[in-house]
């Protein structure tokens, strides 16, 4: 036999042995360490992952909406589960949900904008004032209103970033300043606009049976979702809100991020006020403040949905889940409708904050459990020095 034949035979045998070793390793990796048959926990693990993704911990607002719908459909089957009620909830809730989106943006950066309701009132009052006292086209007046709210948002950002005023205090003070402004604009009385038909139709018509304002809300939500979840601007926002000092050390200009979040919030509030003027061109000084509380509640409840942090679709679902509950209470108990809404919103806010704070509490508890061993190790390391001293 030639040397070449022996060499090729040896190489063939080596490959065969290597293949056998690989097959044996794969087989052994499939067998548990304790011996026995290969593990069959894949279906169980898949079900666990499915439950974790679709369970109440991540989608509690969805289950809450389903419970409300079922309960009030049984209590009041003639009025609640109807298309009229659906259009009413989606149409009237669009503006408030937009304010929730406006509140969401600074919150993602770790700041609070408590002036969202007052900003919406400013835009509404300006649209109606221009309609009553000038000959400006309604579209131009709407643009001026949005620009005015954007400018106020920039002022909020300046006070917070440059003057180092806490965002809670700064925007709370700004809301009072805006209340004074709209009281002056309206002369402290109710004003009713006479909007052109083409302008009013933009807020009162339906698109395939869906209120047009709800379509505007959907478009805004998609845009915000894309910006927050799929662009560097969104990543900078969440990085700033998560740990501003760490984000600054990695090169994020956190001051600009916070400032820009208030500018965006002001612009969205202005848009909400313009849409409100399309729906109902009526303004009084108590219009704006009442919209802050449900918007804040929706954002905090939405923060416990999906990603366990402030997010667009969690806010969207949370708001309409609460809106269906309030509408059901209003339809089923006309005598209790006056007190039921603030009671419902107050309880929902407490529960929402409790749900949203669970991840933070879990992290604090984890740090607390790891701190004692570290402290004892440090104490043990210090004892020899004390003895030698």
QUISULUR-V384446 format. One record per pair of residues at least 4 apart in sequence whose C-alpha atoms are under 6 Angstrom apart, sorted by sequence separation. I is the first residue (numbers start at 1). J is the second residue. D is the distance in whole Angstrom. If there is no record, write none. Layout:
# QUISULUR-V384446
i=(I:I)
j=(J:J)
d=(D:D)
This chain:
# QUISULUR-V384446
i=(41:51:56:60:69:72:73:76:87:88:89:107:125:129:130:157:158:159:160:167:183:197:201:206:221:224:225:226:227:235:236:238:240:248:256:276:277:298:304:314:328:329:330:336:340:342:348:353:80:106:107:160:183:206:207:229:247:303:106:206:228:303:31:73:160:205:227:240:303:330:30:73:239:305:103:203:302:302:127:240:127:326:299:302:298:126:298:298:123:119:301:304:297:300:304:300:303:112:111:112:115:114:118:113:114:115:122:128:203:204:203:200:225:193:192:192:191:191:190:190:157:157:153:154:153:150:153:150:149:150:149:91:94:146:149:91:146:146:109:108:109:108:109:110:109:142:108:123:120:124:119:120:123:124:120:124:106:105:102:102:121:99:118:117:117:117:117:95:100:99:59:58:58:65:72:61:68)
j=(45:55:60:64:73:76:77:80:91:92:93:111:129:133:134:161:162:163:164:171:187:201:205:210:225:228:229:230:231:239:240:242:244:252:260:280:281:302:308:318:332:333:334:340:344:346:352:357:85:111:112:165:188:211:212:234:252:308:112:212:234:309:38:80:167:212:234:247:310:337:38:81:247:314:113:213:314:315:141:254:142:341:315:318:315:145:318:319:145:149:352:355:349:352:356:353:356:167:167:168:171:171:175:171:172:175:182:193:278:279:279:278:312:281:281:282:282:283:283:284:259:262:262:263:263:263:266:266:266:267:267:211:214:267:270:214:270:271:237:237:238:238:240:241:241:274:241:270:269:273:269:270:273:274:273:277:261:261:265:268:288:269:288:288:289:291:292:272:295:295:305:305:306:321:328:318:325)
d=(6:5:4:6:6:6:5:6:6:6:6:5:6:6:5:6:5:5:5:6:6:6:5:5:6:6:6:5:5:6:6:6:4:5:6:6:4:6:5:6:6:6:6:6:6:6:6:6:6:5:6:5:5:4:6:6:5:6:6:5:4:5:4:6:6:6:6:6:4:5:5:6:6:5:6:6:4:4:6:6:6:6:5:5:5:6:5:5:5:6:4:6:5:5:5:6:6:6:6:6:5:5:5:6:6:5:6:5:5:6:5:5:6:5:6:5:6:5:6:5:4:6:5:5:4:5:4:5:5:5:6:6:5:6:5:6:4:6:5:6:6:5:5:4:4:6:5:5:5:5:6:6:5:6:4:6:5:6:4:6:5:6:5:4:5:5:5:5:4:6:5:5:5:4:6:5:6)
